Amino acid sequence: MSERTLYDRVWERHKVTELPTGQDQLFVGLHLIHEVTSPQAFGMLRERDLEVAYPKLTHATVDHIVPTADQSRPYAEDAAEEMMSELEANVREAGIEFSHPDSGDQGIVHVIGPEQGLTQPGKTIVCGDSHTSTHGAFGALAFGIGTSQIRDVLATGTIAMEKQKVRKIEVTGELGAGVEAKDVILEIIRRLGTEGGVGYVYEYAGEAIESLGMEGRMSICNMSIEGGARAGYVNPDETTYEWLAETDAFADDPDRFDELKPYWESIRSDEDAEYDDVVTIDGSSLEPVVTWGTTPGQGVGITQPIPHPDDLPEDKRDTARRAQEHMRVTPGETMAGYPVDVAFLGSCTNARLPDLRRAAGIVSGREVHEDVRAMVVPGSQRVQRAAEEEGLKDVFEAAGFDWRNAGCSMCLGMNEDQLEGDEACASSSNRNFVGRQGSKDGRTVLMNPRMVAAAAIAGEVTDVRELKEVTRA
């Protein structure tokens, strides 16, 4: 097993005891909750006459069902209003801080945690959402959990978990033009498979990772779960500390920052740490990656041919055939030129301010194709305000994009933002499963934000490297 890694150190520091099941009981440093997976857990507490053990270590937001167009109350959809009302009642009763839409701090749970400084190196973080791995970008151990586990964390502040192996993924070199963090993680999943990370957590390292800003690191860690890993993380460094110093948690309390930094430094993986597996990828060889199928692992470089099912491992052939039939793609062709009906910029993977800036650089001075409906959904109200202050909203709207309010939106189609019929969507989100965006016949092509912007303009999947980008200050 691994030794002297960040994962080993943070795990041991939060281990309470070893349980009779062989699992470890871990203390939870931050519990993030939202409106979809928490109501049943609070109901279980009431049935047992239990209270929330650590309300100050719990933080709530609303993201999955919140409308992104008209957010006036009551919400148009009865189910959404019911979940929102129940969350409001639960957090009020328990004394839990809530990033409510009226607060100006609401947003996708994996966006607001980092931007408010709740997410910090060396913490154990859980949430009833699979993409909780996002927070590992800060050197935290972050895990998605189920409803019964949410109940346990609310009641005890702890969780039972099995320790995993650690795979180090080194991405060397410098990323080329048009290549982003999203392309890195799509390539990792393509190579290792959607089940390649089962039994592992991923430690991301190497020059290409270290050169990324925090937003890029979050994008990579966010999709660790798509590769089957239990979590993913990046060791904290000066890039991490610079981000944290400007957050709510530390901007007005530099002394606390100075007190915690030595701990953050102490948990970093040693240079000679032992790993259960090491994978190396040449980042300089990568190009923009898009998916051709119905899993994040069915991806290909924009200039590379879609594989023929017969050329794949035997256990992947039937899945590939079904995926290609659903997506209406032809083996041997590239994804360039694939017609799209919808362009979606959003999700907990790619809806932060730098994501929107890069996409705006492609959109600026151009118009959305007449056959495409395009939307931008910022990851949080803070991102939304900052983007509007920079003039990004004006750039997108001038091009023909619909500028929405913060929320999960079309990533999973739990509100009104959904595909219709067999529409094809160029999406900056994290999953392309059949039915994921609200229609069982809909088709989703995952790609980085600039590629989404290029597809919106061209009306088809396009190599963004062929478009001149407008650099924004």
C-alpha positions, 0 to 999 in steps of 0.5 A: 500500500501507499506510504507518505502520500497526502492521502495517507497523512490526511486519512490517518489524521482524521481516523477515529478508530477501526470498526468491526467491519474493517472500515475506518471511522473518519472525522469529517471536517466539512459537510456540504449539503444541497436540496436533493440528497439531504431531505431524507437524511434529515427525516431519518434524524427526526425519526430517531430524535437526533440533532445535527452534531456539528452544524458549524461544520456543515454548509448548505446551498441549492443548485440541482433544481433551482431554476436558472431563468425565473427564480421568483418564488414559489418555483414553477415546478412543484417538486422544486419548490417542495425541495427548496422549502424543505431545505430552508426548514431543515437548515433553519432548525439545525442552525446550518449556514445556507448560501440561499439565493437571496444571500448572493452566495448561492451556486453549485455546491462544488463552486461555492465551497472553494470560492468561500474558502470552506474548502481547505487543504488537509480537510476531509470533505463529504457531500451527497453528490458524486462530484465532491472529488472537485475539492481535492484540487486543494489537497483535501480528501473529498468524497461523494456519499449516499443518503444514509451516509449523510444521515450518519455525518449529520448525526455523528460528524463521522463516516465509515470508509474503506481505505483505497490504493493511490495511483499517481498520474503524472502529466508532463510537459506543457499543454498546447494551444487550445488544450485545457484541463478538461482535455487532460482529464478526458484523455486520462479517462480515455486511456485508463477507462471509466472503471480503471480507477476502481479501488484507487484515489488519484493523485495528479502531479507533473508539470502540466498539472502544477502549471494549472490555476485552481480552476483547472485543477478543480476541473480535473479532480471533478471528473475523477469519479468518471474514471472510477476513482473514489477521489482525486487530489493535487498537492497544495502549493503556492497557487493553492495558497494564493487562492485561499488567501483571498477567500472569505475565510482568510482575507480579513484574518491573515493570522489564521492563514499563517497558522494553518499554512504549516499544516497544509505544507506538512501533508504534502506527499513526500518526494519519495512517497510510495504509490500503488501505481504510477501512470505518466502522460505526455501533456505536450502531445495532447489536443482538444478531446471530445467524446464520440459515445455515451460515457466520458471514456469514449473520447478522441482527439479532435483530429483523430478517427472515431475507433471501430468497435472491432478494434477495441477490447472485446468487453467494450465492443458492444457498448461502443456499437450501441453508443455509436448508433445512439450518437449517429457517428461513423467509425473512421471519421473524426468528430469535427463537423458533427452537427450540434443543436445546443451549446451548454456552458456550465456545470461544476466542471466548467462554469467558473470565471476563467472558463467563461473568460476563455469561452468569451474570447472565442465568442467575441465578435461572432454570432451563434449559428442560426440553428443552435440555441446556446446558453451560459449558466455561471457556477455561482452568483459570485461568478455571475456578478464578476462576469457581468462586471467584466462585460462577459454577459454582454459579449455572450448576449451580443453573440446570441447566447442566453445568459442564465442564473447560477445552478446545475442546469442542463448538466443533469436536466433537473430543472427546465434546462433540458434537451428536446427530442434527439438534439445534440449538445456541445457541453462543458459538463461532465457526463454524457450518459443517455438521458443525462440532459433530460431527453432519452434521445438526446446526444451529448458531446463533452468538450472544453469551454472554448470548444463549446463556444466554437461549436456554438458559432460554427453549428458543429464540433470544430477544432477551436485552434482554427479560430482566432481568440480575442484575449480579454484582460 
